[in-house]
Amino acid sequence: MASDLRAGQGGLAVLSLRFEVVDDRPDWPVVSVLVDGRDPFAEIAPGWRGFGPAEILGPGSPLLPKDPGRRVAVYCCSCGEPGCGVIAPVIFPSPDGRRVSWVDFHDYTGVFDGPVINSPDENEGRSWDLPDLHFSRAQYVAEVDRASRDRSWETDRRRVARLLYERLEPLKLVLPPGLSLAWAAPAWRRNGVALMFQRVIGVPQPAADQQMLQLTSTLSDPDQAAEDMAQQLLSTHPDGWVDSFGQTPED
């Protein structure tokens, strides 16, 4: 099969992206990478996994090639934490614009918290024994675009969280004392949506003050449920958000 695919692309590899549910967590699928129909990392890093669709796909997908190239983590440790290790090639377009290449695969510990960071220190990483990969740019970009348009991975719970965040984010909400909305996600092992408000402090070392809120709705339609949750929050004064919706780490 691989040889047939390569022959069809003039000797270049063929990229395929698939959604996969791991650890029995349907709200948190990952994007698996196939090259010529096979997982290129299965033997060298068994059990390692891709990133979530919302992290690795979309209009600004880290997988899309940018001049002069950038290092992108495409897989991470089997525990799901990029800080424990990543498979991170440099992704770049060829000068003639006809190819996309993945080269110089590196692993980093305690560096990545998502697919992309600013200028990782090349001296900190270690090399993976993986061959360079070269794709037809047309096929490669078409596949990233196809996967980005495919929302089949998004469960109703994920959809509610996304719709709620899309309603609230433009309002630039602030939870006293000075915490800004950071993200929304399905509540872990609970019904509803978790909203994280935080303030990042960079001195002397990066740290974050955080407060999580949890909102629920009895409505089943995702759009209506998101609107209901938004109105619950907005109809309550920010000084009362923690008392009304606050969650502690122990919860």
Phi and psi in degrees as GROMACS dihedral restraints (atoms count N, CA, C in turn):
[ dihedral_restraints ]
;  ai    aj    ak    al  type     phi  dphi    fc
    3     4     5     6     1   -61.2    20    10
    4     5     6     7     1   -42.5    20    10
    6     7     8     9     1   -64.4    20    10
    7     8     9    10     1   -37.2    20    10
    9    10    11    12     1   -64.5    20    10
   10    11    12    13     1   -42.4    20    10
   12    13    14    15     1   -64.7    20    10
   13    14    15    16     1   -44.3    20    10
   15    16    17    18     1   -62.4    20    10
   16    17    18    19     1   -39.9    20    10
   18    19    20    21     1   -63.8    20    10
   19    20    21    22     1   -36.2    20    10
   21    22    23    24     1   -69.9    20    10
   22    23    24    25     1   -19.9    20    10
   24    25    26    27     1  -110.3    20    10
   25    26    27    28     1    21.3    20    10
   27    28    29    30     1    65.3    20    10
   28    29    30    31     1    36.1    20    10
   30    31    32    33     1    90.4    20    10
   31    32    33    34     1    -5.3    20    10
   33    34    35    36     1   -89.9    20    10
   34    35    36    37     1   153.3    20    10
   36    37    38    39     1   -75.4    20    10
   37    38    39    40     1   160.3    20    10
   39    40    41    42     1  -114.5    20    10
   40    41    42    43     1   124.6    20    10
   42    43    44    45     1   -90.1    20    10
   43    44    45    46     1   135.5    20    10
   45    46    47    48     1  -132.2    20    10
   46    47    48    49     1   137.9    20    10
   48    49    50    51     1  -118.0    20    10
   49    50    51    52     1   131.6    20    10
   51    52    53    54     1  -131.4    20    10
   52    53    54    55     1   150.2    20    10
   54    55    56    57     1   -93.0    20    10
   55    56    57    58     1   135.9    20    10
   57    58    59    60     1  -137.5    20    10
   58    59    60    61     1   134.7    20    10
   60    61    62    63     1   -91.6    20    10
   61    62    63    64     1   126.3    20    10
   63    64    65    66     1  -121.0    20    10
   64    65    66    67     1   154.4    20    10
   66    67    68    69     1    55.2    20    10
   67    68    69    70     1    27.3    20    10
   69    70    71    72     1    54.8    20    10
   70    71    72    73     1    42.2    20    10
   72    73    74    75     1  -121.5    20    10
   73    74    75    76     1    82.0    20    10
   75    76    77    78     1   -62.7    20    10
   76    77    78    79     1   -22.7    20    10
   78    79    80    81     1   -76.3    20    10
   79    80    81    82     1   -10.5    20    10
   81    82    83    84     1  -131.0    20    10
   82    83    84    85     1    62.0    20    10
   84    85    86    87     1   -70.0    20    10
   85    86    87    88     1   166.8    20    10
   87    88    89    90     1  -124.6    20    10
   88    89    90    91     1   162.3    20    10
   90    91    92    93     1   -97.8    20    10
   91    92    93    94     1   113.3    20    10
   93    94    95    96     1   -89.2    20    10
   94    95    96    97     1   142.9    20    10
   96    97    98    99     1  -103.2    20    10
   97    98    99   100     1   127.9    20    10
   99   100   101   102     1  -119.4    20    10
  100   101   102   103     1   136.4    20    10
  102   103   104   105     1  -121.2    20    10
  103   104   105   106     1   118.3    20    10
  105   106   107   108     1    54.1    20    10
  106   107   108   109     1    38.2    20    10
  108   109   110   111     1    82.5    20    10
  109   110   111   112     1     4.3    20    10
  111   112   113   114     1  -130.1    20    10
  112   113   114   115     1   152.0    20    10
  114   115   116   117     1   -75.6    20    10
  115   116   117   118     1   113.3    20    10
  117   118   119   120     1   -74.2    20    10
  118   119   120   121     1    -9.2    20    10
  120   121   122   123     1  -109.5    20    10
  121   122   123   124     1    -1.5    20    10
  123   124   125   126     1   -61.2    20    10
  124   125   126   127     1   -40.3    20    10
  126   127   128   129     1   -77.5    20    10
  127   128   129   130     1   -37.6    20    10
  129   130   131   132     1   -85.1    20    10
  130   131   132   133     1   -23.9    20    10
  132   133   134   135     1  -142.1    20    10
  133   134   135   136     1    71.7    20    10
  135   136   137   138     1   -58.9    20    10
  136   137   138   139     1   133.4    20    10
  138   139   140   141     1    84.5    20    10
  139   140   141   142     1    -8.3    20    10
  141   142   143   144     1   -68.4    20    10
  142   143   144   145     1   158.3    20    10
  144   145   146   147     1  -136.4    20    10
  145   146   147   148     1   162.1    20    10
  147   148   149   150     1   -80.3    20    10
  148   149   150   151     1   179.5    20    10
  150   151   152   153     1   -89.9    20    10
  151   152   153   154     1   167.3    20    10
  153   154   155   156     1   -66.0    20    10
  154   155   156   157     1   151.2    20    10
  156   157   158   159     1   -56.0    20    10
  157   158   159   160     1   -37.8    20    10
  159   160   161   162     1   -67.9    20    10
  160   161   162   163     1   -22.0    20    10
  162   163   164   165     1   -87.8    20    10
  163   164   165   166     1   -38.2    20    10
  165   166   167   168     1  -105.7    20    10
  166   167   168   169     1   -15.0    20    10
  168   169   170   171     1  -115.8    20    10
  169   170   171   172     1  -179.0    20    10
  171   172   173   174     1   109.7    20    10
  172   173   174   175     1   177.7    20    10
  174   175   176   177     1   -56.8    20    10
  175   176   177   178     1   -34.2    20    10
  177   178   179   180     1  -104.0    20    10
  178   179   180   181     1    33.5    20    10
  180   181   182   183     1   -50.7    20    10
  181   182   183   184     1   130.4    20    10
  183   184   185   186     1   -60.0    20    10
  184   185   186   187     1   -19.7    20    10
  186   187   188   189     1   -73.0    20    10
  187   188   189   190     1   -21.8    20    10
  189   190   191   192     1   -69.7    20    10
  190   191   192   193     1   135.4    20    10
  192   193   194   195     1   -71.4    20    10
  193   194   195   196     1   139.7    20    10
  195   196   197   198     1  -131.8    20    10
  196   197   198   199     1   138.5    20    10
  198   199   200   201     1   -72.7    20    10
  199   200   201   202     1   140.9    20    10
  201   202   203   204     1   -88.8    20    10
  202   203   204   205     1    17.0    20    10
  204   205   206   207     1   112.2    20    10
  205   206   207   208     1   156.4    20    10
  207   208   209   210     1  -151.8    20    10
  208   209   210   211     1   155.2    20    10
  210   211   212   213     1   -85.3    20    10
  211   212   213   214     1   127.3    20    10
  213   214   215   216     1  -127.8    20    10
  214   215   216   217     1   128.8    20    10
  216   217   218   219     1   -79.0    20    10
  217   218   219   220     1   119.7    20    10
  219   220   221   222     1  -102.8    20    10
  220   221   222   223     1   -22.9    20    10
  222   223   224   225     1  -136.6    20    10
  223   224   225   226     1   159.2    20    10
  225   226   227   228     1  -138.0    20    10
  226   227   228   229     1   175.9    20    10
  228   229   230   231     1   -51.6    20    10
  229   230   231   232     1   151.8    20    10
  231   232   233   234     1   -61.5    20    10
  232   233   234   235     1   -18.2    20    10
  234   235   236   237     1   -76.6    20    10
  235   236   237   238     1   -12.1    20    10
  237   238   239   240     1    92.1    20    10
  238   239   240   241     1    -1.1    20    10
  240   241   242   243     1  -102.1    20    10
  241   242   243   244     1   114.0    20    10
  243   244   245   246     1   -59.3    20    10
  244   245   246   247     1   -28.0    20    10
  246   247   248   249     1   -63.8    20    10
  247   248   249   250     1   -20.0    20    10
  249   250   251   252     1   -83.1    20    10
  250   251   252   253     1   -15.2    20    10
  252   253   254   255     1   153.9    20    10
  253   254   255   256     1   149.4    20    10
  255   256   257   258     1  -143.3    20    10
  256   257   258   259     1   161.0    20    10
  258   259   260   261     1  -109.1    20    10
  259   260   261   262     1   108.1    20    10
  261   262   263   264     1  -130.2    20    10
  262   263   264   265     1    96.8    20    10
  264   265   266   267     1   -83.1    20    10
  265   266   267   268     1   166.4    20    10
  267   268   269   270     1   -87.1    20    10
  268   269   270   271     1   124.6    20    10
  270   271   272   273     1  -105.9    20    10
  271   272   273   274     1   125.2    20    10
  273   274   275   276     1  -151.4    20    10
  274   275   276   277     1   153.8    20    10
  276   277   278   279     1   -87.0    20    10
  277   278   279   280     1   151.2    20    10
  279   280   281   282     1   -71.8    20    10
  280   281   282   283     1   156.4    20    10
  282   283   284   285     1   -56.8    20    10
  283   284   285   286     1   -32.9    20    10
  285   286   287   288     1   -85.9    20    10
  286   287   288   289     1    -0.6    20    10
  288   289   290   291     1    74.7    20    10
  289   290   291   292     1    12.4    20    10
  291   292   293   294     1  -100.6    20    10
  292   293   294   295     1   -13.1    20    10
  294   295   296   297     1  -132.2    20    10
  295   296   297   298     1   159.7    20    10
  297   298   299   300     1  -125.4    20    10
  298   299   300   301     1   134.0    20    10
  300   301   302   303     1  -121.3    20    10
  301   302   303   304     1   144.3    20    10
  303   304   305   306     1  -113.8    20    10
  304   305   306   307     1   117.3    20    10
  306   307   308   309     1  -135.9    20    10
  307   308   309   310     1   164.1    20    10
  309   310   311   312     1    55.1    20    10
  310   311   312   313     1    59.7    20    10
  312   313   314   315     1   -66.6    20    10
  313   314   315   316     1   128.0    20    10
  315   316   317   318     1  -126.7    20    10
  316   317   318   319     1   155.7    20    10
  318   319   320   321     1  -114.7    20    10
  319   320   321   322     1   141.1    20    10
  321   322   323   324     1  -134.3    20    10
  322   323   324   325     1   145.2    20    10
  324   325   326   327     1  -116.5    20    10
  325   326   327   328     1   129.8    20    10
  327   328   329   330     1    70.9    20    10
  328   329   330   331     1    23.2    20    10
  330   331   332   333     1  -117.2    20    10
  331   332   333   334     1   -53.8    20    10
  333   334   335   336     1   -87.1    20    10
  334   335   336   337     1   138.3    20    10
  336   337   338   339     1  -119.7    20    10
  337   338   339   340     1     8.3    20    10
  339   340   341   342     1  -168.7    20    10
  340   341   342   343     1  -170.8    20    10
  342   343   344   345     1   -66.2    20    10
  343   344   345   346     1   -28.0    20    10
  345   346   347   348     1  -133.8    20    10
  346   347   348   349     1   138.2    20    10
  348   349   350   351     1  -131.8    20    10
  349   350   351   352     1   167.7    20    10
  351   352   353   354     1   -81.6    20    10
  352   353   354   355     1   116.3    20    10
  354   355   356   357     1    46.1    20    10
  355   356   357   358     1    71.1    20    10
  357   358   359   360     1   -61.8    20    10
  358   359   360   361     1   145.8    20    10
  360   361   362   363     1   -73.1    20    10
  361   362   363   364     1   111.3    20    10
  363   364   365   366     1   -61.3    20    10
  364   365   366   367     1   -22.9    20    10
  366   367   368   369     1   -75.3    20    10
  367   368   369   370     1   -17.2    20    10
  369   370   371   372     1   -81.4    20    10
  370   371   372   373     1   -26.3    20    10
  372   373   374   375     1   -87.7    20    10
  373   374   375   376     1   168.7    20    10
  375   376   377   378     1  -122.4    20    10
  376   377   378   379     1   151.4    20    10
  378   379   380   381     1   -82.0    20    10
  379   380   381   382     1   141.3    20    10
  381   382   383   384     1   -89.7    20    10
  382   383   384   385     1   144.9    20    10
  384   385   386   387     1   -84.4    20    10
  385   386   387   388     1    74.1    20    10
  387   388   389   390     1  -129.4    20    10
  388   389   390   391     1   141.1    20    10
  390   391   392   393     1   -75.1    20    10
  391   392   393   394     1   153.5    20    10
  393   394   395   396     1   -63.0    20    10
  394   395   396   397     1   148.4    20    10
  396   397   398   399     1  -120.0    20    10
  397   398   399   400     1   138.4    20    10
  399   400   401   402     1  -131.0    20    10
  400   401   402   403     1   130.3    20    10
  402   403   404   405     1  -122.6    20    10
  403   404   405   406     1   153.6    20    10
  405   406   407   408     1   -65.7    20    10
  406   407   408   409     1   126.2    20    10
  408   409   410   411     1   -59.5    20    10
  409   410   411   412     1   -40.7    20    10
  411   412   413   414     1   -60.9    20    10
  412   413   414   415     1   -47.5    20    10
  414   415   416   417     1   -67.3    20    10
  415   416   417   418     1   -42.0    20    10
  417   418   419   420     1   -62.7    20    10
  418   419   420   421     1   -52.6    20    10
  420   421   422   423     1   -65.1    20    10
  421   422   423   424     1   -37.8    20    10
  423   424   425   426     1   -61.8    20    10
  424   425   426   427     1   -37.6    20    10
  426   427   428   429     1   -70.6    20    10
  427   428   429   430     1   -41.5    20    10
  429   430   431   432     1   -63.3    20    10
  430   431   432   433     1   -42.3    20    10
  432   433   434   435     1   -64.2    20    10
  433   434   435   436     1   -42.3    20    10
  435   436   437   438     1   -60.3    20    10
  436   437   438   439     1   -48.5    20    10
  438   439   440   441     1   -64.1    20    10
  439   440   441   442     1   -36.0    20    10
  441   442   443   444     1   -67.2    20    10
  442   443   444   445     1   -32.2    20    10
  444   445   446   447     1   -80.6    20    10
  445   446   447   448     1   -18.2    20    10
  447   448   449   450     1   -81.6    20    10
  448   449   450   451     1   109.3    20    10
  450   451   452   453     1  -101.1    20    10
  451   452   453   454     1    17.7    20    10
  453   454   455   456     1   -62.9    20    10
  454   455   456   457     1   -21.5    20    10
  456   457   458   459     1   -74.0    20    10
  457   458   459   460     1   -20.6    20    10
  459   460   461   462     1   -79.9    20    10
  460   461   462   463     1   106.7    20    10
  462   463   464   465     1   -68.6    20    10
  463   464   465   466     1   167.5    20    10
  465   466   467   468     1   -58.9    20    10
  466   467   468   469     1   -38.1    20    10
  468   469   470   471     1   -65.2    20    10
  469   470   471   472     1   -41.8    20    10
  471   472   473   474     1   -65.5    20    10
  472   473   474   475     1   -38.0    20    10
  474   475   476   477     1   -64.5    20    10
  475   476   477   478     1   -42.3    20    10
  477   478   479   480     1   -60.5    20    10
  478   479   480   481     1   -45.7    20    10
  480   481   482   483     1   -61.5    20    10
  481   482   483   484     1   -43.6    20    10
  483   484   485   486     1   -64.0    20    10
  484   485   486   487     1   -45.3    20    10
  486   487   488   489     1   -65.6    20    10
  487   488   489   490     1   -36.7    20    10
  489   490   491   492     1   -65.5    20    10
  490   491   492   493     1   -44.7    20    10
  492   493   494   495     1   -62.7    20    10
  493   494   495   496     1   -40.7    20    10
  495   496   497   498     1   -63.3    20    10
  496   497   498   499     1   -29.4    20    10
  498   499   500   501     1   -76.3    20    10
  499   500   501   502     1   -37.9    20    10
  501   502   503   504     1   -89.4    20    10
  502   503   504   505     1   -33.9    20    10
  504   505   506   507     1   -57.8    20    10
  505   506   507   508     1   -42.9    20    10
  507   508   509   510     1   -63.8    20    10
  508   509   510   511     1   -18.0    20    10
  510   511   512   513     1   -80.3    20    10
  511   512   513   514     1   -10.9    20    10
  513   514   515   516     1    51.4    20    10
  514   515   516   517     1    52.6    20    10
  516   517   518   519     1   -66.0    20    10
  517   518   519   520     1   147.9    20    10
  519   520   521   522     1  -129.7    20    10
  520   521   522   523     1   124.5    20    10
  522   523   524   525     1   -96.5    20    10
  523   524   525   526     1   122.8    20    10
  525   526   527   528     1   -57.9    20    10
  526   527   528   529     1   137.3    20    10
  528   529   530   531     1  -101.3    20    10
  529   530   531   532     1    86.8    20    10
  531   532   533   534     1    83.9    20    10
  532   533   534   535     1    28.0    20    10
  534   535   536   537     1   -95.2    20    10
  535   536   537   538     1   132.5    20    10
  537   538   539   540     1  -103.8    20    10
  538   539   540   541     1   152.6    20    10
  540   541   542   543     1   -64.5    20    10
  541   542   543   544     1   125.7    20    10
  543   544   545   546     1  -105.8    20    10
  544   545   546   547     1   -45.0    20    10
  546   547   548   549     1  -163.6    20    10
  547   548   549   550     1   165.9    20    10
  549   550   551   552     1  -131.4    20    10
  550   551   552   553     1   140.8    20    10
  552   553   554   555     1  -155.5    20    10
  553   554   555   556     1   158.7    20    10
  555   556   557   558     1   -55.7    20    10
  556   557   558   559     1   137.0    20    10
  558   559   560   561     1   -62.7    20    10
  559   560   561   562     1   137.2    20    10
  561   562   563   564     1   -72.9    20    10
  562   563   564   565     1   119.1    20    10
  564   565   566   567     1    57.8    20    10
  565   566   567   568     1    25.2    20    10
  567   568   569   570     1  -142.5    20    10
  568   569   570   571     1   166.6    20    10
  570   571   572   573     1   -79.5    20    10
  571   572   573   574     1   158.6    20    10
  573   574   575   576     1    93.4    20    10
  574   575   576   577     1  -165.7    20    10
  576   577   578   579     1  -123.3    20    10
  577   578   579   580     1   135.9    20    10
  579   580   581   582     1   -94.7    20    10
  580   581   582   583     1   130.5    20    10
  582   583   584   585     1  -110.6    20    10
  583   584   585   586     1   127.2    20    10
  585   586   587   588     1  -105.1    20    10
  586   587   588   589     1   122.8    20    10
  588   589   590   591     1  -107.8    20    10
  589   590   591   592     1   136.0    20    10
  591   592   593   594     1  -153.6    20    10
  592   593   594   595     1   162.5    20    10
  594   595   596   597     1  -134.0    20    10
  595   596   597   598     1   120.4    20    10
  597   598   599   600     1   -88.9    20    10
  598   599   600   601     1   129.1    20    10
  600   601   602   603     1  -113.3    20    10
  601   602   603   604     1   127.0    20    10
  603   604   605   606     1  -102.7    20    10
  604   605   606   607     1     2.5    20    10
  606   607   608   609     1  -128.8    20    10
  607   608   609   610     1   133.7    20    10
  609   610   611   612     1   -77.1    20    10
  610   611   612   613     1   -22.4    20    10
  612   613   614   615     1  -131.3    20    10
  613   614   615   616     1   150.3    20    10
  615   616   617   618     1   -56.4    20    10
  616   617   618   619     1   132.5    20    10
  618   619   620   621     1  -152.8    20    10
  619   620   621   622     1   168.2    20    10
  621   622   623   624     1  -140.2    20    10
  622   623   624   625     1   131.8    20    10
  624   625   626   627     1   -85.9    20    10
  625   626   627   628     1   129.2    20    10
  627   628   629   630     1  -133.9    20    10
  628   629   630   631     1   149.9    20    10
  630   631   632   633     1  -145.0    20    10
  631   632   633   634     1   126.2    20    10
  633   634   635   636     1  -101.3    20    10
  634   635   636   637     1   136.8    20    10
  636   637   638   639     1  -114.0    20    10
  637   638   639   640     1   153.1    20    10
  639   640   641   642     1  -128.1    20    10
  640   641   642   643     1   128.7    20    10
  642   643   644   645     1  -120.3    20    10
  643   644   645   646     1   142.2    20    10
  645   646   647   648     1  -131.3    20    10
  646   647   648   649     1   165.0    20    10
  648   649   650   651     1  -149.1    20    10
  649   650   651   652     1   149.0    20    10
  651   652   653   654     1   -88.6    20    10
  652   653   654   655     1    -4.5    20    10
  654   655   656   657     1   -83.0    20    10
  655   656   657   658     1   141.9    20    10
  657   658   659   660     1   -93.1    20    10
  658   659   660   661     1   -28.8    20    10
  660   661   662   663     1   -69.4    20    10
  661   662   663   664     1   126.2    20    10
  663   664   665   666     1   -56.7    20    10
  664   665   666   667     1   -43.4    20    10
  666   667   668   669     1   -66.0    20    10
  667   668   669   670     1   -43.2    20    10
  669   670   671   672     1   -67.4    20    10
  670   671   672   673     1   -38.7    20    10
  672   673   674   675     1   -64.4    20    10
  673   674   675   676     1   -41.5    20    10
  675   676   677   678     1   -63.5    20    10
  676   677   678   679     1   -41.8    20    10
  678   679   680   681     1   -65.3    20    10
  679   680   681   682     1   -40.4    20    10
  681   682   683   684     1   -61.2    20    10
  682   683   684   685     1   -45.8    20    10
  684   685   686   687     1   -64.7    20    10
  685   686   687   688     1   -41.1    20    10
  687   688   689   690     1   -60.8    20    10
  688   689   690   691     1   -42.7    20    10
  690   691   692   693     1   -68.5    20    10
  691   692   693   694     1   -35.5    20    10
  693   694   695   696     1   -58.9    20    10
  694   695   696   697     1   -45.8    20    10
  696   697   698   699     1   -68.2    20    10
  697   698   699   700     1   -47.4    20    10
  699   700   701   702     1   -71.6    20    10
  700   701   702   703     1   -22.1    20    10
  702   703   704   705     1   -83.8    20    10
  703   704   705   706     1    -3.7    20    10
  705   706   707   708     1  -108.6    20    10
  706   707   708   709     1   136.6    20    10
  708   709   710   711     1   -64.7    20    10
  709   710   711   712     1   140.5    20    10
  711   712   713   714     1   -52.3    20    10
  712   713   714   715     1   -30.8    20    10
  714   715   716   717     1   -64.6    20    10
  715   716   717   718     1   -19.6    20    10
  717   718   719   720     1  -103.7    20    10
  718   719   720   721     1     3.2    20    10
  720   721   722   723     1   -62.9    20    10
  721   722   723   724     1   -43.5    20    10
  723   724   725   726     1   -66.5    20    10
  724   725   726   727     1   -42.6    20    10
  726   727   728   729     1   -63.5    20    10
  727   728   729   730     1   -36.9    20    10
  729   730   731   732     1   -84.7    20    10
  730   731   732   733     1   -36.4    20    10
  732   733   734   735     1  -130.6    20    10
  733   734   735   736     1     3.7    20    10
  735   736   737   738     1   -68.1    20    10
  736   737   738   739     1   144.9    20    10
  738   739   740   741     1  -126.7    20    10
  739   740   741   742     1   143.9    20    10
  741   742   743   744     1  -106.3    20    10
  742   743   744   745     1   159.9    20    10
  744   745   746   747     1   -52.6    20    10
  745   746   747   748     1   -32.7    20    10
  747   748   749   750     1   -70.6    20    10
  748   749   750   751     1   -22.9    20    10
